[in-house]
Structures are given as C-alpha cells and as structure tokens.
C-alpha cells in the first residue's frame, strides 16, 4: 500500500472540508460572532493540509482495492478530526471528548448532541455543525468524485469502497455519472426544502441548516427544542415529506425526474419502506390518541413526525416520546434498528437487508421441505447472488451483536438499561435520539466520557457498514506499507 | 514544481500554522490581561468598598448598643469613627460605578443610611431611649438591617459580575491555549508527513540514482532509474542517463 497515494486523495477531502469551513467562517465574520477564529483557523489547517500533498505528490490513478478502502476510511477519520477543531477552539461545553462526539455525530449524520444549550452557539458554528451533516450525508468521497475531473480507475475504486453494494446495485451508470446523479438529487432536494421552509415561516438561516440536516437524515437543529420550537404544523409536514423522500434510494429519485414515478412504485424495497412507515404511523397515532393527545389530527401530526424521524434515521423531534405508551417505544426501537433504503443518506440495517433477510428465511424453510430443489431468491425480477444473501444475514447478526455489546458496556459504566440500549441502537443506526436519558428532548451530555467514545465508534461502524471497518483494522491491510 | 519551491512551501505551511496560532494566542492573552485589570478596577474595588461599609455599619450598631447602656463617650467616639469609615467606603463605591444597575443600588444605600444616621444622631443617653430595647429592635435596628441589606445587594451584584467575568476568563484562557496545542499537534503531524514525502520523492530517488551509477560503473549494467516527479531530480536522472549512454557508446573514453 502506498502511503503517498492515500495522502493525495485525503488532501482532496480536506480541501472539500476546508471550503465548507471557509463558508462557515464567512458567516461568522458577517455576523461578528465569536466563532470566526476557530472556524478560520480550522479552515487554514484543512486547506494547507489539503493543498500540500497536491503540490508534492504526482497524480496517481491506479489505486488498489485496499488503497481505495483506506482512503475512504481515513478520509472519514480525517474529516471528523478536522471537524472537531472549530468546536475545541471555540471552547464552551466542548471538551476534546465532546468535540469529537459532536463532529463524528455530524459527519455520520447521527445527530446526537452533547450540547445542553444549542442556541448559545454562534451562527458560524451552527452552520458548520449543519454542514458536517450535509458533507457526511452524501458520503465525502461521492462529493469529491462528482466535482473532480474524471479519475478513471481511481474513481471507480473509491466509489466502490465508499458506496455499499446495495446502493450500487440500482445504478447502471459510470462512476462519475452516478456520483453526479447522487449529488444533483441531493443538492436539488436541499434547495427545494430550503425554499419551502423559508416560505413556511422559518428564517433563511434556519431553513438552510434544517434542510441540510433533513436531506442528510442528520437531525442537528439550531434550536434546543428541535423542530418543536417552531410549533408549526406546516413546518412539521414539510419536514415529514422531505424525511420520507430522503429515505429513498437517490438513484430511484433521479429516475422519477428523468423517466416516471412508476419506477419508484415498482421497487419492492420502496414499497416495503413506505408500508412499514405507514403501519408505524397508524399504530402510533392510535396508541397516542386519548392517552397523549386529545384529537386525532394532533396525534397523527406528532406520531407521524416521530416515527418518520426515527424510521429515516433523521432524529428531529417535535414531542417527548418518553411518556408515550410502551407499544410506541417498541415501534421506535424497531425503526431505529431498521431505518430506510440503501442508496439514501439514512443509516441502520436498511430495508433492503431486512427484505433479503426474510427472503433468506423463506428460502431456508422451503429448502428444508425440498432439500434437492434449487431455490433462487429474487428482488424486482433480478436474482440475488447467494453471497449477497449470506452477507446480509451476517451483517444483521454483527450489527445486533455490536448493539448488544455496546449496551452491556454502557450499563457497566452506570448508564440505565433503557438509555444504554436505545442510545447504542440510535448511534449505530445514525438515528440520533433514543429513549430515557437520551430521549428526544434530552441529549448525550449525561453519558460518561468513555461511553461517548464507545458511541462514536458505533456511529462509524453504522455509517461505514461494519465490514469496511473490519477490513481497515485487519493487519493484512497494513502489510507492505510503503 | 521545483525542489526548492516544494521544500519552501513545506516550511511556509508549517510557519503559517504556527504564526496564526501564535497571533491568536497573543491576542487572547492580551485580552485576558485587560480583563483581569478590569476585574480589579470594576468589581474587586466595589466589593472591598461594600465590605468596608458593612464593617462600619456593624460597628455603628455596636456603638448604638453602648449608647443604650449609657456609655455616651465610648459610643459617640465609635459612631464617629465608623461613620467616617462608612463614608469612605460609600465614596469609593459611588466613584467606581461600572454596571448599569449600580446607580439605583447606590441611591438606595444612600437614602437608607441617611435614615439610619438620623436615628443615631439624636441624643440617646439620658433620654427615654436609654435601656429601651423596644426602641432599639423596632426602630434603629430595623434601619440598620435595611441599610446592610442594600449594601449587600451591591456586593452581590459585583460578586455575580466577578463570577461571570471569571467564567469568561476561563473560556478566554481556553481559547488562548487551544490554538497553541492544536498548532503543536498539527505541526508535528505535518512534519512527519513532510519528512515522509521528502524521503519518498527526494532522498529515495537520489539513493536509487547513486545505486544505479554504482551498478553501471561496476558491472556496466545500463542506468535505468525512473522517477515520477517533474523536478530537478528527474532532470538529474535524464542527465545521468545521457551520460551513461554516452559512456556506453564510447567505452574507451
């Protein structure tokens, strides 16, 4: 593995972060707030570290699988490191642990926060916080691939390392074109939501930051009470619609604009995703009616928002879910584990894998009944490779195992079991809030420092889909380093 | 880009990171120095003044008790001294008004003290007030408590401000030291990366050139070193290649 090749590509990622840091610093400068230097200094460091390898290292397009993987993982780590700089330099509640937690939570679009008073942050820093969601939502590498000139094999290698198998499956385009499609949909949705939110009564700044967080399925708000601050049914429903859209594969969304809406409705993954959300909303609305809310419409509004917020791994809040009935808690936990479609910005196990899991179960049952039969598994008329089925089941097993191990470790640190389980599931699924002390109206400030580090590891594992982290950490990857 | 420019850019990056952090730390430390001075000037002096006033008030209260017991000389002398100390403290507080809410509190102290003073200025010894505990508790002691409470309000205001500024100072200190720490760590990482790149793109090719020349001279094996950068080293390699090929073509020379 060639270290200098990794330096060069990581440099490009740092330039991207540097650009967003510069925009945030400009916002800080125009608002004359206290975050100007922290943002400007972080931007300088990011840009210098980004430009220098480009000056020194000649362009390389022949990169190996391992190098591609290391570039992707190291770019996430570096982004999170650079992302924590403005927080550390600004001070306040941001210790090293808290700054790292906030940065990782931002980039991985988890949206969990350690801040007890978000509104105390200067505007520049709030914009940076939202930007980390937006950069991380699409995947750092995808951004770079879409913007840079054709990188040939190197681009393909990076794309394959960054984007999960399930995501790629829906694309029949070249790497650069696929990245450009993803970015176009991403940018278009963000712009559209910003305009609608601004017309719905939000300030332009809040509309931009909340759109960043919605389309990236992040969940960072600029208000302590999250979306509940606005107390507006219009804003709630606008965000609900965009959360649902952001949970659908971006390739399919692109197809809606270029071909027809039928493609989305024909997709069994999308059908399952929408049906699951619908059932979740109906059951939660019924459970909450009479016990929490006196009118059906109010119950529908708050239930739909919370179920969809968790079911798309966004994590915004309009209500405290802690006092809700137990049945709704179980549903929230289910959606925290499942989340939305592959190829979207959401986290969790993903609906694609849930479908594959059930198809594998059905296949195995049929196999028991007809041992000699060859039983293919297919989704939308295309056969699924048995290896993909095996990997999906394995992924779900490892995923749940990580959640349980984290729960045990958090409990050992003195965290109560509800908080520990839902907190670990929410960070692993990049959802944000859980239940108990990390509920929708609470934050992660009460979690011990070691617990916060553990949860950031969960966020990474969830965002990078476990296997790539395992390969990254295996000694074999680091052999023949030069 | 040439080697000189590449090396220079490395050092420039390093210096820029350190210089910016240094300037920012200096700015914050300067601000901290100013804030500490302000803290002393604005709040600490007023707190001292309020403490002086409270001490003086308590001595006046003791003096009133002496007068009640009929000790005219001791009582009056103590009252005069305490009054002078109180006025000293009051003048200091009045002169050192730095907060918006302070003026009202100072006026409050002034009017309360005037009422209190009016009560103890009138004769006590040899009048019906002597040994009259009801007069003490219902009249003069109540006025003493009111005055003390108004002085305490001023004290509290400055103590709160002191606390607020101390927190601000703590944040400033953090903002002053953090860039330094960040600069040291990033400079260290950058140095390691810079050294790796110099080693990989400059030192290693030179070693390969030396080995290539040695091999050519010892065994006559053609000089075949490839470098990917377009700088002085690539020119050196082409020159050596040219030299070696010339030498191979004319071995007698």
Interface residues (C-beta under 8 A of the other chain):
Chain A: X3 X4 X7 X37 X38 X41 X44 X45 X48 X49 X52 X53 X55 X56 X57 X58 X85 X88 X89 X90 X91 X92
Chain B: X1 X6 X9 X10 X13 X16 X17 X20 X21 X24 X171 X174 X175 X178 X179 X182 X186 X190 X193 X194 X196 X197 X200 X201 X228 X229 X230
